[in-house]
Amino acid sequence: MAVILRSNADLMYLPDHGFAGEEGALRILPQITRTIRRIDISHNLLGSAGTLTLFKGLTTLRSRYSSPEIGLGIWGLSELNLGVNSLDDAALDGVLAYAKKDGFLQRVFVQGNDIRFLEGLESIVNSLNSSRIRSLSLTNNTSLDPGGVGKFLHKLDSTHLSQLHLSACELPNSVTGGICEYLRSDRSRNLEVLELNGNKLGAKGVERIVDVIESSNFSLRVVGLLANTSLEPAIVSLDDGNVDVSEHQAAVDMDVELRSLEYQVHTRLPSLLERNRILTRRVRTAASKIITPARIILNARIPSDQETAQRVINEISSTSSPPTSFFPLLDLPEEVIHLIVRNVGGDDGALSEAQWTRLRVEAGDREALARNMRMREERMRGKRREEERDVIRGLRDDWLKRGRWDRWEERSR
């Protein structure tokens, strides 16, 4: 069967091709060449056995394609789409075990499968935490166990995961506690996108999530909470003009729930997400503006008496220019110097005390500066002029994230 390539040569596009079980996996593997970085084999029938066979083969291919004898560097995948393939918990565990070793893999789509979060959950979460996956889609896994979802979120602690998709999973209100606990914790610090559309969280569950975002989460910029009523549609029947009291009350309850959801999702939530975007921008801008002058000032040394005397003699003996007037900045108390440096960014309230302390330590670390310069030289090597801006942007983003100056922090930290 021929490989269908779309967009560009790094994509293997084979959805709905009838690949079933281990035999299907063995038919897929020979078609994965070293140029392939993205694989879409959604809407097949691999199941657990086929998926495990596929990723055992992918591990072998990765070792072969990364061999020093080839001399082309490390090979890996950046994206995998395994949607609608009858994957279970064991299959997901195999996928993430591979992801833990493939540092290139950033996006994994396992929507529309039979994942339950009942078996091997600890291994699943540990592999996810150890991987470099940035986006994980579990959308439309309607068999997810609410208790398993809670345990999954309680153990989730990935430094790379920025997008988590849990829409249309029929999640009930009981998972709200686990969601809130995760969003309240520092473990969700890197999460920017959380999709929970089309579940059954109810108005109270949605309100609790929005409350937590308001009080404790400053990293989320996209949150989906549409279509989350927990009530069944109320049908009011008329019998001789009489309306059943229970039916009438159900209709009233549904109206109240829909109004509450409308307010939480369309009024409160957008303003909070905009707040998060503004706060994130403030922190990143302040840190970026402060670091260079901070390095200059905090690494400066006070001139010796001999140097000062020589400067005065030179100024007195010079007939061509008037004496230089300068402000003795380094003679100020240390805390005053720090205050001046902190205000260089033009927004002294943008950084928390912990962020400011880390930035001050970074600015005074000459070895850190040397490492940054070496990294810049390495990444710039061989780049065209039009590519240099992207390299610089990437270096800045990595630096901000490494020092945790990429997100707003609560003032108590």
Sequence and secondary structure as in RCSB ss.txt:
>XXXX:A:sequence
MAVILRSNADLMYLPDHGFAGEEGALRILPQITRTIRRIDISHNLLGSAGTLTLFKGLTTLRSRYSSPEIGLGIW
GLSELNLGVNSLDDAALDGVLAYAKKDGFLQRVFVQGNDIRFLEGLESIVNSLNSSRIRSLSLTNNTSLDPGGVG
KFLHKLDSTHLSQLHLSACELPNSVTGGICEYLRSDRSRNLEVLELNGNKLGAKGVERIVDVIESSNFSLRVVGL
LANTSLEPAIVSLDDGNVDVSEHQAAVDMDVELRSLEYQVHTRLPSLLERNRILTRRVRTAASKIITPARIILNA
RIPSDQETAQRVINEISSTSSPPTSFFPLLDLPEEVIHLIVRNVGGDDGALSEAQWTRLRVEAGDREALARNMRM
REERMRGKRREEERDVIRGLRDDWLKRGRWDRWEERSR
>XXXX:A:secstr
   B  SSTTEEE TTS  BHHHHHHHHGGG  TT  EEE  SSB HHHHHHHHHHHHHHHHHHHT TTT S   
  SEEE  SS   HHHHHHHHHHHHH TT  EEE TTS   S SSHHHHHHHHHHS   EEE TT TT  HHHHH
HHHHH   SS  EEE TTS  BGGGHHHHHHHHHSGGGTT  EEE TTSB HHHHHHHHHHHHHHH  S  EEE 
 S   S      EETTEE HHHHHHHHHHHHHHHHHHHIIIIIHHHHHHHHHHHHHHHHHHHHHHHHHHHHHHT 
    HHHHHHHHHHHHH SSS       GGGS HHHHHHHHHGGGS TTSS HHHHHHHHHHHH HHHHHHHHHH
HHHHHTT  HHHHHHHHHHHHHHHHHHTT SS   TT 
